[in-house]
Amino acid sequence: MNKVVAFVQGASRGIGLHFAKDLAKKPNAFVIASCRDPDNAVNLQALSNQVNNVDLLRIDVTNEDDIKHAAVYIKEKYNSKLDLLINIAGMLSPSGRGETSLREVSVQALEETFKVNTFGPLLVAKHFGQFLQNGNGGFGAKSESEKLKHSGVLVNMSAKVGSIGDNSLGGWYSYRLSKAALNMVTKNLSIELGRGRKKVICVSLHPGSVDTDLSRPYLKSIPTERLFSPEYSVSCLMNVIDNLNVHDTGKFFSWDGSELPY
Ligand SMILES: NC(=O)c1ccc[n+]([C@@H]2O[C@H](COP(=O)([O-])OP(=O)(O)OC[C@H]3O[C@@H](n4cnc5c(N)ncnc54)[C@H](OP(=O)(O)O)[C@@H]3O)[C@@H](O)[C@H]2O)c1
């Protein structure tokens, strides 16, 4: 059985933690899980102590040196090869709440949010994208002929509120802008990493409304039938990832596999 190597960036809690747990259950998977403070990521520590296929790394995505050091580690330990990279770390805003009007907009909040939500995933792609070009296409496209056409999958965890076409409510300037720009990162990566014989499939995904620390201030406004557990969201997103093929690259998909407008 071919081993597949998955890298979950932002795995300390919420959706990222559940991706690490889900991927660790795959018998043929090695999971590299990064977070900014592994010593205090108790749930992730517990996972890596329970299983023998989860490797913890320290990355604060606002620090390019952390990303560079992690890339050197993967080069040496995993032979410069990745099959799946999921950029998950994200924040709503430094205050934990989205701006409701222009009065609340500040350069400092915009900068901090962009550093985590947009520049972080871009820098991770800068240092790790080449590793996906060396992968075996262990995720996505079920048929053998489709698998041959791609070497790896890069996922940027976006949000439906980052869709310009879908925006009917306004507000949440820092978050909406940072995720809209992240979608442009996905599109650009799909072009650059889609050149050559073995292509990397690059997509943005929306996980639905998920019960995590990020969404906690807004839980009361989300109808219970539309609020997902992280486990459910991740199982839906894994299904989307497993069914991707090269023609999907550069696109933005929701948790149920439907395409979202940029
Ligand atoms: N929950 C939702 O309803 C929802 C909806 C749409 C999109 N999303 C997206 O899904 C992703 C995960 O969100 P979540 O709901 O799971 O949120 P969460 O539970 O608040 O988790 C956020 C994660 O981001 C990490 N992080 C924040 N700043 C970081 C940095 N500078 N470097 C490295 N890691 C950093 C956190 O690590 P620490 O533990 O170190 O703080 C944590 O692991 C985000 O990109 C979010 O925008 C979520």
The ligand as an SDF file (V2000), in Angstrom:
LIG
                    3D

 48 52  0  0  0  0  0  0  0  0999 V2000
  -15.8740   27.7420   12.4020 N   0  0  0  0  0  0  0  0  0  0  0  0
  -16.5010   28.1630   11.3320 C   0  0  0  0  0  0  0  0  0  0  0  0
  -17.7530   28.2600   11.3140 O   0  0  0  0  0  0  0  0  0  0  0  0
  -15.7430   28.5160   10.0830 C   0  0  0  0  0  0  0  0  0  0  0  0
  -16.4870   28.9300    8.9590 C   0  0  0  0  0  0  0  0  0  0  0  0
  -15.8060   29.2560    7.7880 C   0  0  0  0  0  0  0  0  0  0  0  0
  -14.4230   29.1480    7.7450 C   0  0  0  0  0  0  0  0  0  0  0  0
  -13.7130   28.7380    8.8530 N   0  0  0  0  0  0  0  0  0  0  0  0
  -12.2570   28.6700    8.7360 C   0  0  0  0  0  0  0  0  0  0  0  0
  -11.7810   27.4320    9.2080 O   0  0  0  0  0  0  0  0  0  0  0  0
  -10.4470   27.5870    9.7310 C   0  0  0  0  0  0  0  0  0  0  0  0
  -10.3720   26.9600   11.1200 C   0  0  0  0  0  0  0  0  0  0  0  0
  -11.2290   27.6910   11.9770 O   0  0  0  0  0  0  0  0  0  0  0  0
  -11.8510   27.0780   13.3040 P   0  0  0  0  0  0  0  0  0  0  0  0
  -13.2820   27.3520   13.2250 O   0  0  0  0  0  0  0  0  0  0  0  0
  -11.3640   25.7000   13.5220 O   0  0  0  0  0  0  0  0  0  0  0  0
  -11.2280   28.0940   14.3620 O   0  0  0  0  0  0  0  0  0  0  0  0
  -10.5120   27.9030   15.7700 P   0  0  0  0  0  0  0  0  0  0  0  0
  -11.0710   26.7490   16.5200 O   0  0  0  0  0  0  0  0  0  0  0  0
  -10.5610   29.2610   16.3890 O   0  0  0  0  0  0  0  0  0  0  0  0
   -9.0240   27.5380   15.3630 O   0  0  0  0  0  0  0  0  0  0  0  0
   -8.1920   28.4870   14.7900 C   0  0  0  0  0  0  0  0  0  0  0  0
   -6.8550   27.8310   14.5700 C   0  0  0  0  0  0  0  0  0  0  0  0
   -5.9760   28.7680   13.9380 O   0  0  0  0  0  0  0  0  0  0  0  0
   -4.7400   28.7490   14.6370 C   0  0  0  0  0  0  0  0  0  0  0  0
   -3.9890   29.9850   14.5060 N   0  0  0  0  0  0  0  0  0  0  0  0
   -4.4200   31.2440   14.7260 C   0  0  0  0  0  0  0  0  0  0  0  0
   -3.4050   32.1140   14.5200 N   0  0  0  0  0  0  0  0  0  0  0  0
   -2.3210   31.3750   14.1460 C   0  0  0  0  0  0  0  0  0  0  0  0
   -0.9870   31.6690   13.8030 C   0  0  0  0  0  0  0  0  0  0  0  0
   -0.5000   32.9250   13.7890 N   0  0  0  0  0  0  0  0  0  0  0  0
   -0.1560   30.6410   13.4540 N   0  0  0  0  0  0  0  0  0  0  0  0
   -0.5940   29.3680   13.4710 C   0  0  0  0  0  0  0  0  0  0  0  0
   -1.8420   29.0260   13.8230 N   0  0  0  0  0  0  0  0  0  0  0  0
   -2.6940   30.0260   14.1600 C   0  0  0  0  0  0  0  0  0  0  0  0
   -5.1450   28.4970   16.0850 C   0  0  0  0  0  0  0  0  0  0  0  0
   -4.0200   28.0950   16.8340 O   0  0  0  0  0  0  0  0  0  0  0  0
   -3.8300   28.4530   18.4140 P   0  0  0  0  0  0  0  0  0  0  0  0
   -4.4940   27.3270   19.1710 O   0  0  0  0  0  0  0  0  0  0  0  0
   -2.3760   28.5240   18.5880 O   0  0  0  0  0  0  0  0  0  0  0  0
   -4.5120   29.7740   18.6730 O   0  0  0  0  0  0  0  0  0  0  0  0
   -6.1890   27.4040   15.8770 C   0  0  0  0  0  0  0  0  0  0  0  0
   -5.5860   26.1470   15.6600 O   0  0  0  0  0  0  0  0  0  0  0  0
  -10.1470   29.0910    9.7120 C   0  0  0  0  0  0  0  0  0  0  0  0
   -9.3530   29.4020    8.5880 O   0  0  0  0  0  0  0  0  0  0  0  0
  -11.5330   29.7210    9.5790 C   0  0  0  0  0  0  0  0  0  0  0  0
  -11.4860   30.9730    8.9540 O   0  0  0  0  0  0  0  0  0  0  0  0
  -14.3440   28.4210   10.0100 C   0  0  0  0  0  0  0  0  0  0  0  0
  1  2  1  0
  2  3  2  0
  2  4  1  0
  4  5  1  0
  4 48  2  0
  5  6  2  0
  6  7  1  0
  7  8  2  0
  8  9  1  0
  8 48  1  0
  9 10  1  0
  9 46  1  0
 10 11  1  0
 11 12  1  0
 11 44  1  0
 12 13  1  0
 13 14  1  0
 14 15  2  0
 14 16  1  0
 14 17  1  0
 17 18  1  0
 18 19  2  0
 18 20  1  0
 18 21  1  0
 21 22  1  0
 22 23  1  0
 23 24  1  0
 23 42  1  0
 24 25  1  0
 25 26  1  0
 25 36  1  0
 26 27  1  0
 26 35  1  0
 27 28  2  0
 28 29  1  0
 29 30  1  0
 29 35  2  0
 30 31  1  0
 30 32  2  0
 32 33  1  0
 33 34  2  0
 34 35  1  0
 36 37  1  0
 36 42  1  0
 37 38  1  0
 38 39  2  0
 38 40  1  0
 38 41  1  0
 42 43  1  0
 44 45  1  0
 44 46  1  0
 46 47  1  0
M  CHG  2   8   1  16  -1
M  END
$$$$
